[in-house]
Amino acid sequence: FSRIGLALPSGATTATYGTPVQITATSFGQIPGKITFRAGGQIISGCSDQSVTAAPWTTTCDWTPAQSGSISLTSDWVPLDTNTYDSKTNWHPYASSNALIANTTPVTISVNKIATTISIALDSPTSTYGSVNTITATTSVPGSVTFKSGATNISGCAGIETTLTSPYIARCEWTPAAVDTYSLTADLTPEEDAAYANTTSSTLATTSGKAPITITPTAGQSKRY
């Protein structure tokens, strides 16, 4: 049979979910036949029975990763002359034409999730003890948002669903529980978590001040404080 090599452009070992990447198969044995590309053991759509019958003994497959994680690339090879040569199914690739039959070189591609973003802002730049100051999160994709003060989830503000249309917004009604400095963040869990990566906002620092006291004297009375 013909030893088949598989590679991404420039020998890359990473790809991104949903982003097409070209796989090149090389028939090192230079034996006319057909190559079928596989990712994770499954035949890649549109990449079956690619003829390789002459120099440069290569064929390509445009692969769009539909899952994230480590994906092994393999191939099937069927010779035109089936009386002389064996076929191979779901076979790991070789690094060269003179590699021993048992010395395959597995090609594993790390498919990354699509990066996401989240930012947060306060309705009021200044916070006051005991008074609500709404935190608004804006995300690049729909999902759920958990708002935090330091490392602690803000009460009632965990798993808040964003709006379903852009701009994707989630809100948290936050009430400072003390006169203090706070570090606010928000975590995004995308709705399509197989495709999109979780992310955390930059820290938003705010200091809550004391609530003002209003004293209204009773008419005709005098008080000293």
N, C-alpha and C positions, 0 to 999 in steps of 0.2 A: 504494500500500500504506500501511498505518498504521505510523508510527514507534512503536517500543516502547521504553520505558524500564525498566530493571531496577535494583533497589536493595535493600540490606539495611536493617533498622531503624536509624533515625537516621543513615543514610548510612555505616554501619560498613564497614570494608574488611578486617576480620579475622574469623576464625571458628576454632573448635576442632574437631579431629578427633573424630567420634562424637557431637558435641553439636548437636542440631537448631537450625536458624536459618531464619527466614522470609524468603523473597524475594518482593518485590512487583513485579508487572509492570503498567505503565501504558500503555494504548493512546492515545497522544497524538492520533492521527488521528481518534479517536472513530468508527471504522468497525467495525461488527459483525464478529466473527470469533472464531477460536480461537488460543490461545497455548500453546505447548509450551516448557517450561523445559529448559535444558541447562547442565551444569557440565563444563568441560573438553571440550566438544564432545559429551558423552554425554547422552542424555535422562535426566532425573531421574525415578526411579521414582515413580509416582503423580502426576506433574505434566504429563501429556500432554493436549492438546486441551481446555484450560480455556476455557470460553466467556466472552467479554467482549462483551456486546451492548447495554449501557446504562450510564448514569452510575452510579457514578463512573469507569467504564471501567478498572477495575483487577481483578486476580486475584492470588492468592497461592500460593506453593509452599513446603511445609515440607521443607527440604533438610538431610540429615544427611551432612556431608562424610565420605567414606570413603577419602580420601587427603590427605596433607599437602603443603604447598608452595603455589605460586601457581596458582590456579584461575580461569579465565576464564568468566564467565557470559554466555550467549547465549540466543537464543530462536528458535523457529519461529513464523511467523504465517500463518494461512490464513483469507482472508476468506470470509464467507458468500456474497457475490456474487463468484464467481470469474470472471464474464464482464467485470466492470468493473475489478477490482483484482488486482494481482499477489500471489503468495505469496512468503515469504522463509523460508529454511532456515538454521539455525545463524548467525543474523545478530547482529552486535554492537548493543548498545542505543544509544539517542539520549538527549541531555540535555533536549531540549525538542521541542515540536510544530513549531517553525519552523526546526529545524536542517536544513541542506542534506543532500540524500540521501547525499552522500559523507562527511559530517561525523559519523560515528558516534563514540560516547564509550565505549570499552571499559571494562568493569567487571571488575577483577581482584581476587579475594579471597585474602588470605594466610591459609592454613589452618595453624594451629599444632598441633604434636603435644601430647598430653596430658602435663602436667607430672608428674614422678616425684620420689621422695625416697629418700635413702639416709643412714643414720647408722652410726657405728662405735663400738665400745667394746672395751676390753681386759679380759681375764679377771682380770688383777691390775692394780691402779692403779699399782703400782711395777714397773719392769722391771729385770732383772739381766743383766749381760753374760754371754753364753754360755748363757742359760737361755730356754726357750721361753715366750713369752707370747702366747696366742691372741688374734687380732683377730677380732671378730664383726661382720659387716655385716648390717643389717636394711633391706630395701628394700620399696617400696610395690607393686612388680610383679616377677614372675619375670624372670630374665635372667642375665647373667654379670657378675662383679665382678673388677676388677683392683685389688689393694692396692698402695699405694706408700709409700715412705719418701722424703720430699722429692719430687723429680721422677723418681725411679728405681723401677721395678717391683720389688717384693720377690720374691726368687727362689722359684719354685714357687707363686706366688700371683697369677698372671695368668690371667684368663679362668675364674675359679672359678664354677661354676654354682650358682645359689641352689636352695633347695628349691622344689618345684613348687606347694606349698600354703602359704597364709598362716599364720603370719608367714614371709615369704621371707627365708631366712638363708643366708649364705655365710661360711666361716671360713678364716682364714690362720694357719698355725703360724709365728709370727715369732720369730726369735732375734737379739737385738741383737748386732752384730758388734764393738761397741766401747763403751767407757764414754763416753757422749755424750748430747746432747739430740736427739730425733727428732721430725719433723713427719709424722704418718701421715694418709693420706687413702685413699679408695676411689672408683673410678669404676664407675658402673653402665651397662651396655649392655642395654636391655630386650630380652626375647625377641621381642616384637612391635615391632620398631624402626620400622615404618611408622606406628604409632599413638602410641607413647610416646617421650618425649624422653630422651636421655642426661642423666645428672647426676653431680655429684661431691659427696662428703660434705664436711662441715666438717672443718677440720684438728684432729686430736687430738695434742696435744703430750705427750711423755713423756720422762723422763730415765732412762737405764739406769745402775744403780750397779755397783760392783765386786762380784764374787762373794766371799762370805766364805771365809776359809781356816780349816780346822779342824785343829788339831795335837793328836795324842794321844801323849803321852810313853810310851816303853817302860818297863815296870815295872823299877825298880831303877836307872834311868839318870837322870842330871841333865844338862840342856842349858841353855845360856845363849843368848839371842837378842838 
